[in-house]
Amino acid sequence: QVQLVESGGGLVQPGESLRLSCATSGFTFSSFDMGWYRQSPGTQRELVAAIFSGGSTNYADSVKGRFTISKDNAKNTVYLQMNGLKPEDTAVYYCNANAARSWRKYDYWGQGTQVTVSS
């Protein structure tokens, strides 16, 4: 059974930091591309950061220089370090795992964790 469980969200003030974690099981973590997405009310879910199976990363322009995605293949866990948080970073953050094989595509999601940035 595939599971992606996010944790680490919460309420912080502008300028503060949070570290999100996504613990996974049920699939070959090291061979999947992993991503963090976010969604706030009335908006579409957007990609925040991605880390590919080979270790390369990609970031949304809005978070470059502030957020860092990383993973630990031994722990089957992906992280999102968020520094310099802004009110516009407020959203539900979702963990995603995806892979494309010749026989099918895989796309798994966590349940989300709320991040609120407010003074």
N, C-alpha and C positions, 0 to 999 in steps of 0.2 A: 504494500500500500504506500503510495507516494504521499509524503507530508512535507510541507514547508511552513515553518512556524516562526513568525517574526516576533521580535521583542525589542525593548529599548526606547519605545516612544514615550512621549510625555509632554508636559508643559514647561517651557523655558522662556527666558527673557531674550529680547534681541541681543545678538552678539555672543550668546552662549553656545555651548556645544552639546551634541548628543551622538551616541553611537548606536546604530541599529544593527541587530543580528538576525540572521535567518538560518535556523538550523533545519537541515533537510535529511530525508531518508527515503528509501524505496526506489532509488534510481542511481545510476553511475555518475555521481556528482562531478568527478573530474573531467568527464567528457561532454558536459553540458555547458552552454553559455548561460551566465547568470546576470540578472538585472534587477535594479530597483526602479520602480515606477511610483508616481504619486498622482493623487486625484483629490481635488477640492470641490466643494459643492458647485454644480453648474458648469463644470469644466470637464474636458475629456482627460482620460488617464494619459499621462505623459512619461516618457522615459527620462529618468534622472541620471542614471549611470549604468554602465554595463561592463562586465569583465568576461572575456571570452575564454574558452577552454585552454587556450595557449597562454593566457595571462595578460594579453593586451587589454586596454581599457578605453572607454569612450564616455564622454560626459555631455550633458546638456550645457549650452552656453551659460545659462543662468546660474549654474553651480560650479563652473570651472574655477579652480583656485580655492574653493571653500570646502568641497566635498571630496572624499576619497573612498573609492570602492576597493575592497580586497577580499581574498578568500583563503580558506585553510582547507585544502583537500583532505588532510588527515581527519579533520573534524566535520567534513561535509557542511561547512558553514560559510556563508558570505556575509560581509560586513559593509556598513556605510557609515563612515566617520563624517559627521556634519559639523563644521566649524563656522563661526560668524553667521549664525542663523538670523534670518530676517522674517518679518511677519508674512511676507509672500511665500515663504517655505511651508506655511501651515497647510497640511493636507493629510490624508491617509496614505501611508507609504506601503507599497506592496512588493513582495519579493517574487521574482519570476525565474523559472528555469526552462530553457528551450534547447531543442536539438533537432536537426534534420537528418534523417537517415534515408537510404534508398527506398525503404518500405513504408515509412510514415514520418510525420512530424510530431514532435512532442512539445507540449506547452503546459506548464504547471504553474499554479499561483498559490500564494499564501493568503491568509485571511485579512491581512493588513494590520498596521499599527498606526495610531493617531499621533501626529506631531503637531503641537500648537506652539506658535511663537508669539508671545504677547507680553506687553509691559503692564 
